[in-house]
Amino acid sequence: MTPTRILLLRVGMDLGYGGLGPLFPDGTFEYVPIPDNPKRVSPRSVYFSQISGRRGGTIEGFVPFKYRAGPAHWDPEFETFTYGDPGKNKRQQLLQLKNGDMLVFHAGLRPPEEREGSKLYFIGYFVINNVYEVKDLEPWPPPTFKHLWANAHFRRKNGDAGLVVAEGVPETSRLLKLAIPLSDGQQEILPELEPKLGLSGSVKRAGAGRWVPTTHVQSVGEWLCSL
C-alpha cells in the first residue's frame, strides 16, 4: 500500500537530558528513550536497566548517570509498535495519519567517546495500522486499549488527557539496523537529502513533526522501506 502521508518526528534521548544515543563505527546504534517522570511510575513502568541493548546487556550504560536507575519513557516502542502523544500539535498531526501512512522517527546520535556535536539520524518507522484517541481514562489503563498497553503512556499510573496513540503494522514497521544520516551538526537537513525528501532547514526537536510534501511521499516511502 502506498502511503498518502509521511510524518517525520524526533524522538529519543537528547542533550536537554545530558546525552545522546550511541552511534557505533559500523553504523549500528542503540535507541535510547528519554526518562519518564518518576512521580508517575506504576507496576507497569519500564526502567532503563530492563531494556535490552542490541549489542548485548541493557541500554542503562548509555543513559546519563542521574537518570540511569530511573524509569524510561519508552516511546516509540518497537515491540508492539506504538507511539503516543497528548500534546496539542503532535496529537493533531497523528490524527491525520491513516492506514498505510508512515510515521518516521529520527534521533540524535553520536559515538560514545565523543562529547561534542549533535547530528540527527533516521532510526525507524511505522507503517500505520490505526490511530486511536484515548478519551476514557477510567479505569486506568483502559481495558478497551489493552493491545496498546506496551506504550509508555499506558505504563504510567494515570492517564494523559488528550492522548493519541499510533499503532504500526508489526510486519512492515521496524527499528532500523543502521542509522541513516539526516542532518549536519547544526541539525539542518543534509543538502544531499533535500531533493530526496522535498524538505530543507532545521529538524531540531520541536512541538510538532514535519510532513513530507505530497509530491515526494511515494518516492520517500519506497526509499525508507528499502533501507
Secondary structure by P-SEA (a helix, b strand, c coil): ccccbbbbbbbcccccccbbbbbcccccccccccccccccccccccccccccccccccccccccccccccccccccccccbbbbbccaaaaaaaaaccccbbbbbbbbbccccccbbbbbbbcccccccccccccccccccccccccccccccccccccccbbbbbbccccccccccbbbbccccccccccccccccccccccccccbbbbcccccaaaaaaaaaac
